[in-house]
């Protein structure tokens, strides 16, 4: 039976994006803004001042009950016992063979109540994984994706902007707290995906429009997915589906720091073995030495592949992330990348890419 092709879903801010003349495009089943005034303009606004992103397509899973923390300790790669109430933590969801199902941020709202933010494309898979492994734990797994809209305000001025419309002190980095923002009851989280300071704001879908318009009125520049991608590449944050997948393990991806094998999470044995053996390849940041803009899928000559690539607005040069053999992964190693049939020289660099040169004014 042929399945009907459904139109992409719309976030509660769809009409606002159209009014702002955003260029819209389908992404993971959603109609989302790619850019408003241009990717470079939006990117540099975040590096210099502040930008606002509609990330309402992200999913949320609530885990609650006396066994909630024990369940998450089994599912997530990081040590959730170290997270205090009001804290947040980045972790991976892994298969028994160590393959990465998703990367997630979890907020501990109460001693036995957590909210985990999922990637939109993986939400249903993550939710099913949570529920399939909840047996034996005194915990409920609840799909909250329909209950929240979400915007991110990022950049050096982001906290000043949000503080001007918030009814309380904003949480510090990797902390979360409930407070009113522009009249909305919101969960404000000191997290983000750009390499800059800022907050993410979760609230009821009916209330997010007032929050969005308030942060723009205070000076935040509306930003689309294009700038979100260039910013996270400069910050060397991996993207699931590009840099992370079930075919990659956390050690090769450079995410061993968020894996606590002693907790016994699903996949911990495989991750521990990979750590002891050492990976045959590593995910590394690189900068192109001359002209050329690398893209995902470009071959690295002598072994490897580009998984994320762009023109870095801060450097004015091509940059990206690539899996390369371990003996070519040290900073300073030279790479040759096949960019649409032209061989381009590049150099492996240290993280993050954008701090190699801050954007100048003007």
URTA-V245684 format. One record per residue. N is the residue number from 1. PHI is phi as a letter, one per 40 degrees, with the letter a starting at -180 (* if undefined). OMEGA is omega in degrees with one decimal (* if undefined). NEAR is the number of other ideal C-beta (glycine too) atoms within 10 Angstrom. Layout:
BEGIN
n = (N/N)
phi = (PHI/PHI)
omega = (OMEGA/OMEGA)
near = (NEAR/NEAR)
END
This chain:
BEGIN
n = (1/2/3/4/5/6/7/8/9/10/11/12/13/14/15/16/17/18/19/20/21/22/23/24/25/26/27/28/29/30/31/32/33/34/35/36/37/38/39/40/41/42/43/44/45/46/47/48/49/50/51/52/53/54/55/56/57/58/59/60/61/62/63/64/65/66/67/68/69/70/71/72/73/74/75/76/77/78/79/80/81/82/83/84/85/86/87/88/89/90/91/92/93/94/95/96/97/98/99/100/101/102/103/104/105/106/107/108/109/110/111/112/113/114/115/116/117/118/119/120/121/122/123/124/125/126/127/128/129/130/131/132/133/134/135/136/137/138/139/140/141/142/143/144/145/146/147/148/149/150/151/152/153/154/155/156/157/158/159/160/161/162/163/164/165/166/167/168/169/170/171/172/173/174/175/176/177/178/179/180/181/182/183/184/185/186/187/188/189/190/191/192/193/194/195/196/197/198/199/200/201/202/203/204/205/206/207/208/209/210/211/212/213/214/215/216/217/218/219/220/221/222/223/224/225/226/227/228/229/230/231/232/233/234/235/236/237/238/239/240/241/242/243/244/245/246/247/248/249/250/251/252/253/254/255/256/257/258/259/260/261/262/263/264/265/266/267/268/269/270/271/272/273/274/275/276/277/278/279/280/281/282/283/284/285/286/287/288/289/290/291/292/293/294/295/296/297/298/299/300/301/302/303/304/305/306/307/308/309/310/311/312/313/314/315/316/317/318/319/320/321/322/323/324/325/326/327/328/329/330/331/332/333/334/335/336/337/338/339/340/341/342/343/344/345/346/347/348/349/350/351/352/353/354/355/356/357/358/359/360/361/362)
phi = (*/c/c/c/c/c/c/c/c/b/c/c/c/d/c/c/c/c/c/c/g/c/c/c/a/c/a/f/g/b/c/b/c/c/a/b/c/h/c/c/d/c/d/c/c/c/c/c/b/a/b/b/b/c/b/c/c/c/b/b/b/c/b/a/h/d/b/c/c/c/c/c/c/c/c/c/c/c/c/c/c/c/c/c/d/g/c/b/a/c/a/b/b/b/c/d/c/g/c/c/c/a/b/a/b/b/b/c/c/a/d/b/a/b/b/b/c/b/c/d/c/b/d/c/c/c/c/c/c/d/c/c/b/c/d/g/b/c/a/b/b/b/c/b/c/c/c/b/b/a/b/b/b/b/h/d/c/c/c/c/c/c/c/c/b/b/c/i/c/c/c/c/d/f/b/a/a/c/a/c/b/f/g/c/c/b/c/b/b/c/b/i/b/b/g/b/c/i/b/b/b/b/a/c/d/c/b/c/c/c/c/d/c/c/c/c/c/c/h/c/c/c/b/b/c/c/c/d/c/c/c/c/c/d/c/g/c/c/b/c/g/b/c/b/a/c/c/b/b/c/c/c/c/g/b/c/c/b/b/b/d/c/c/g/c/d/g/c/c/c/c/c/c/c/c/c/c/g/c/c/a/b/c/b/c/a/b/c/c/b/c/h/b/c/b/d/h/c/c/c/c/g/h/h/a/c/b/a/a/a/c/c/c/c/c/g/b/c/a/i/b/a/c/b/d/d/c/b/c/c/d/g/c/c/b/b/b/c/b/f/g/b/c/b/c/a/b/c/b/c/c/c/c/c/c/c/a/c/c/c/c/g)
omega = (-179.3/179.4/178.5/177.3/-176.6/175.4/179.4/178.3/179.9/175.3/178.3/-178.0/-175.3/-178.5/177.5/179.3/178.4/-179.9/179.1/177.9/176.6/170.2/-174.7/177.9/177.2/177.3/-179.6/176.5/-179.2/169.7/-172.4/178.9/175.1/178.3/176.3/-178.6/-179.6/-175.1/-177.1/179.3/-177.4/178.7/-177.2/175.5/178.7/-179.9/-174.5/-173.1/179.9/174.9/179.4/-178.1/170.6/179.4/-178.5/177.2/178.5/-179.6/177.5/174.9/175.0/175.8/-173.3/179.9/-177.0/-179.1/-174.8/-177.9/178.3/177.7/-179.7/176.5/178.3/-174.1/-169.5/-172.3/-177.0/-178.9/-174.9/178.8/-179.0/-176.7/176.8/175.3/-175.5/-179.9/179.1/-177.8/174.0/179.5/177.3/171.0/-172.2/170.6/177.1/179.2/178.2/177.3/-172.9/177.6/179.8/168.0/-165.2/168.7/179.7/178.1/177.1/-174.8/178.0/-178.9/-177.4/-178.9/-176.7/171.5/-178.3/178.8/-176.3/169.9/-174.4/-176.0/-176.6/-170.7/-177.3/178.1/179.8/-178.3/178.7/179.1/177.6/-175.2/-178.9/-176.1/-177.9/179.7/-178.9/176.9/178.2/-175.0/174.5/176.3/-171.9/175.1/-178.6/-173.5/-179.7/-174.4/-174.1/158.5/-171.5/172.9/177.4/175.1/-169.9/177.1/-177.7/-179.0/-172.8/-177.3/178.1/-179.5/-177.7/180.0/-177.5/-179.3/-177.5/179.7/-180.0/-178.9/178.6/178.3/176.0/-179.9/179.6/168.5/-179.4/178.7/178.8/176.4/179.0/175.8/-178.6/177.4/-178.9/172.2/-170.1/165.7/-178.0/-172.6/179.6/-177.9/179.4/-168.1/-175.1/-173.1/177.3/173.6/179.2/-178.8/169.7/-173.0/176.3/178.7/178.6/-179.7/-177.9/-175.3/-171.2/-180.0/179.9/179.1/-179.4/-177.2/178.4/-179.3/176.0/179.3/179.4/172.8/177.4/-179.9/177.4/-175.5/-179.1/-177.6/179.4/178.5/177.3/-178.5/-179.8/178.9/-177.2/175.5/177.3/179.8/-179.0/173.6/-178.5/177.3/177.6/-177.1/173.1/-172.4/-178.7/178.6/177.1/177.5/-178.6/176.1/-174.7/-176.9/177.7/-178.3/-179.4/-177.3/176.2/-179.5/179.9/177.6/179.2/-173.3/-177.6/179.4/179.7/178.4/178.0/-177.3/-174.9/179.5/-179.5/179.5/178.1/178.5/178.3/179.7/-178.8/-178.4/-174.7/-176.9/174.4/178.3/178.9/173.8/-174.8/171.6/178.8/174.9/178.1/-174.3/-178.6/178.0/178.5/179.2/-179.5/177.3/177.8/-179.8/176.8/-178.8/168.6/-177.9/-175.0/172.5/175.9/-178.6/173.4/178.6/173.4/179.3/-178.4/166.5/-178.6/178.3/-179.5/-177.5/-174.3/-179.7/176.6/-179.9/179.0/177.7/-178.7/168.4/179.7/175.5/-174.7/-177.9/175.8/-171.0/-177.3/175.3/-176.0/178.1/-179.5/177.4/169.6/-174.5/177.0/-179.5/179.2/174.3/177.1/-179.1/-177.7/177.1/179.8/-178.8/173.7/-177.0/176.0/178.4/-12.6/-177.2/-169.2/-179.5/175.6/174.5/177.8/180.0/177.8/176.2/176.4/*)
near = (3/4/5/5/5/7/8/15/15/16/22/17/25/19/11/18/22/13/9/14/10/21/14/19/15/11/16/15/14/20/17/27/28/17/20/20/15/13/23/17/15/25/29/23/23/32/22/18/17/26/32/31/27/26/21/24/23/21/23/21/23/18/23/17/16/11/18/24/20/17/24/27/18/18/27/25/27/22/17/24/11/10/19/8/12/16/17/20/21/17/25/26/22/25/14/10/14/25/17/25/22/23/23/24/20/23/27/21/18/10/11/17/17/23/22/25/23/25/20/19/17/19/21/13/15/21/20/11/20/22/14/9/14/19/7/10/20/12/21/15/22/15/17/15/17/9/13/20/26/23/25/24/30/29/27/14/21/26/20/14/23/27/14/13/17/21/11/12/10/20/22/13/12/16/17/24/17/13/17/16/27/23/13/21/12/28/20/24/25/19/21/25/20/25/22/21/17/30/28/25/28/26/25/13/15/10/18/26/16/15/26/25/14/20/27/17/12/18/16/26/21/24/30/26/21/20/30/26/18/25/31/21/26/26/18/22/19/20/18/18/14/17/26/23/14/14/9/20/25/26/21/21/22/18/23/17/9/15/26/19/17/9/17/11/24/20/25/19/14/19/25/16/13/20/16/8/9/10/20/12/19/21/22/25/23/26/18/23/14/9/10/19/17/27/14/17/11/22/15/21/12/11/14/23/15/26/22/23/25/23/19/23/21/23/17/11/18/25/28/29/27/28/21/22/15/13/11/18/20/12/12/8/16/12/25/14/25/16/20/10/5/9/11/20/12/26/14/19/18/13/16/16/24/24/12/16/12/9/17/8/5/5)
END
